[in-house]
Amino acid sequence: MSWNPDQYHLYSDHRLRPAIDLLSQVDLFDPMTIYDLGCGTGNVTSILSQRWNKAIVVGLDSSEQMLQKARTEHPAIEWMQGEISNFDPSSKANLLFSNAALHWLDNHETLFPTLLEILRPGGTLAVQMPNNFSAPSHAILYELAQSDRWLDKLGHLVRPAPVHNIDWYYDLLSPLVAKLNLWETKYFQVLDGKNAVLEWTRGTALRPFLNALEGDDVSEFEQEYAELLLEAYPQREDGATLYPFSRLFIVAESADA
Ligand SMILES: C[S@@+](CC[C@H](N)C(=O)[O-])C[C@H]1O[C@@H](n2cnc3c(N)ncnc32)[C@H](O)[C@@H]1O
């Protein structure tokens, strides 16, 4: 799927905050090797490299568009193009950090244990994933894509919610790690703009659907979605739009050697 770094960064303050909340729970003194999985344009990777300035910090992403911006804005950091699901670094990690990326991958029952195998003893896997798939912003998108008008072109893009309940992650990970810190937060995001939730999803969830369409279909689908979104998330009298957004956090620490 192609990404648009500028669209993604329209609400960068709201997108950055959960990464900082996740980072605040990582209790590592002097990690040597850090990988940022699904690093995007490297905003969070750069914070990791400032926080642990002696560490080797590597940002991994599958999108060349996102990595191009990362390379330009943070030339001192090492960037790698690649798939998270195949990631098999020669040097194991003290910290695997992933903000808002693992929900793009399926099969978490195999993905998470595989990632834990990349950790050194005493290492940490720190993950934040949006868990907003049943919110109107996403439910409306999936319903529209499965309507008679769009089913042929877009129906195949509707996937089952990739993120599980928090206790599912506990049951999966607790036998494999020494310590688990799990939490979920709903951020009541105050957004500016006329159809602010549309602008938000244009940077993420809506992208695969628009990418799959051609010609007039693109604007027709977006217009239909935009009207339904405005009903679900009306602009308030002061011009702001309130967009509640749930996110799930996992900090898993492997046992010391
Ligand atoms: C929503 S952005 C988050 C970027 C960054 N972590 C941040 O917090 O700003 C998700 C990123 O994950 C990347 N991504 C999605 N699936 C991926 C995969 N299977 N392998 C590698 N990167 C992936 C996308 O290319 C995109 O840059």
The ligand as an ORCA input file, in Angstrom:
! r2SCAN-3c Opt
* xyz 0 1
  C       0.682      4.551     10.918
  S       2.328      4.490     10.375
  C       3.246      4.670     11.910
  C       4.620      5.200     11.682
  C       5.475      5.434     12.941
  N       5.650      4.227     13.727
  C       4.909      6.548     13.789
  O       4.521      6.290     14.909
  O       4.878      7.698     13.308
  C       2.468      2.756     10.050
  C       3.756      2.392      9.337
  O       3.875      0.963      9.355
  C       4.414      0.558      8.132
  N       4.037     -0.844      7.908
  C       2.805     -1.361      7.799
  N       2.853     -2.683      7.587
  C       4.177     -3.011      7.554
  C       4.882     -4.246      7.386
  N       4.225     -5.387      7.199
  N       6.235     -4.227      7.417
  C       6.906     -3.049      7.597
  N       6.293     -1.868      7.775
  C       4.942     -1.840      7.757
  C       3.803      1.492      7.117
  O       4.558      1.536      5.915
  C       3.793      2.812      7.876
  O       4.937      3.580      7.635
*
